[in-house]
Amino acid sequence: MTPARIRVGGVALLAGLIGLARPAVAGPDFVADDRAGSLAASDARRIHEPADEILFGVDDAALDSIGELQLAALVHWLGARPDDHVVIEGHADSSGGAEYNAGIAARRAEAVRAQLVARGVDPDHILVAVYGENRARPRPAAYDRRVTMYASRAPLAHLVSIELDHDALEVVWTHRGTRLRETRGITPIATIASRR
């Protein structure tokens, strides 16, 4: 083989490897119809198998276009599963104070919840758990600025307990137009939801 052929073959091989090494488009785990299939990461029946994560910028709680696509896929997936609940966990990195981080984590989770409700998801099937900087790395990391979502067929009361047991600061849900909130170590508080 001549050096020119080796160079051209090497370039073609490198181009092929680069093409294979491109990052995969991170689509949501809410797209497979057969949740029991071997490629499904979550069967949506277990409680703690996150199905999707939406990342946010520093000091930001606005959804970007990728987050909008992820929510559209989730809404589509839930259309065939009207009895499933969606748990939305709001997280923050460790760069701010604990109170600020809890607030931005709550705003991120509520932004996701609002979009789901606007797209037709029953508010009574959504649970929001705010973690703030709990579970964040000691040094601020982009991955910690996220909302994690998963689906479950477990009863809401069980999901509330699970989230609080896993260090959620508070859990918020709606039941027949009443907004309910439970905070770690504090008796549940009911408030009238301004909007369903």
N, C-alpha and C positions, 0 to 999 in steps of 0.2 A: 504494500500500500504506500502511496506517495504521501509526503508530508501535507500536501494540500488536501488530499482526501481525508486524512486523519483529522486535520483542523476542521473541515466541513462536517465530518461525522461527529466530532467532539462538540461542535457548536449545536448540531441538531440534537444530540443526546442531552446537552445542557439545557437547551430550550425545552425539550420534552420533560426533563426533570423539574425545571422551573414551573412549567405548566401544571405538573402534578403536585408541586409543592405550594401552589397558591393556597392561601387560607380558604377554607370552605366557607360558604355563606352560612352564617349561623342562623338558621331558621328555627322557629319554635318547635317544641316537641308535641305540639297539639295538632299535627297534621295527619298522622297515620290513622287510617280507619281501623286497622287490626292492632289494638294496643297490646295484644299478647304475643305479637310477632317478635322474633329474636332481635330485630334491629331497633325496637322501641326502647328508649331509655327509661320510660316510666309507663306503668300500666294505668295510671290515673286512679287507682283504687287504693293505693297505699298512702299513708299520710305524709311522709317526708321524702318525697322524691321530686325535687324541683324540676319543673318542666321547661321553664324559660326564665331568662333574666334580661332586664332592660337596664342598660347602663346610662348614667347621667354625667354631665360635666360638673366641674367644681362650682359649688354654690348655685346649682341649677336644678330645677324641678320640672323643666319643660320637656315634653316628649319630642324626640327627633323623628325623622321619617322612618328610620329603622324600627323604632319603638312603635310607631303607628302600624307598620306592617305586621309586627309581632302580635299586636292586639287584634288586628283584623283576622289573623289566623286563629287566634284563641277564640274569638267570637264565632267564627265558622265552626270550629271544633266543638264548641259548647252547644251549637244549634241542635246537634244530634244527641246531646246528653243533658236534658233539662233538669235532671235531679242532682247533677254534680255541683259542688261548691267550688269556688275559686278563692284561694288564699293568696293575698298580696302582702309580701313582707317588704317593708321599707327599711333601707340601710343607709348609713353614711360612713365616710372615712373618719379617721381620728384627728383631722386637722383643726377642728374648731372645738369650742367648749361643749360639754355634754348636753346642755340645754339646747344650744343651737343645732347640734347634730340630731337630736331627737326631733326638733322642729322641721329640719329639711328632709329627714327621712319620712316624716308624716306627710309633708307636702308632696313628695315623690309618689308615695303610695296612694294618696288621695287623687293625684293627677291621673294615675292609671285607673283607679276606681271610677272616676268621673267619665273617662273615655269609654270604659266598659258599659256603664249605665247609659251613656249617650248612644251607644251602638246596640242597645236593646237587651243587655244582660240584666236579669232580675236582681235588684239590689239586695233582696233577701238571700241571695245565693253568693254574696261576696263578703269575705272577711278580711279586714285590714289589720295587720300586725306591725307595730312600729318597734324597730330594734335600735334605731339611732346608731351610736358607735359600738354597741354590743356586737361582738363577733368581728370587729374591724382589726386590721393589722396595726401594730404599734406605730409604724411609719405609714403616712397616708398613701393609699394605693387606689388607682382608678377603679379597680374591680369592686372595691368597697362602696362605691357610689352607685347603688343599684336598687332595683326592685326585683325580687324573686317571686315568681308565680308558680303555683301548682294547683292541680284539681284533685278533689277527693269526694268520695261518696259518704264519708263519715258525717255524723250529725254535727251541727254547728257547735253545740255545747262541748263536744269532745275536741273539736278543733281549737276552740278558745283555750281549753285546759292545756292542750299540747303546746300551743304557742307561748303561753305564759310560763309553762314549765321549761321552755327552751330560751328563757331570758328576754322575751318581748317586754318592752316597757309598758305597752298598752295594746289592747285589741279592741277594734271597733267593728260593729256590724249593724245591720238594719233588720228589724222584724216588724212587718206590717206598718211601715211608715214611722216607726219609732227607732231612733238612733240609740244604740246601746254601746256602752264603753266600759271595759274592765281594765283596771290598772293593777300592776303587780302589787299585791298586798292591800288593796283598797277595795271596798265593797262596790259592786257594779252601780253605775250611774246611768239612768235613762234620760235622754233628751229627745224632744220632738224633732224629727228630721225636717229641715226646711224644704227639701225636695226629695222625692223618691227617686 
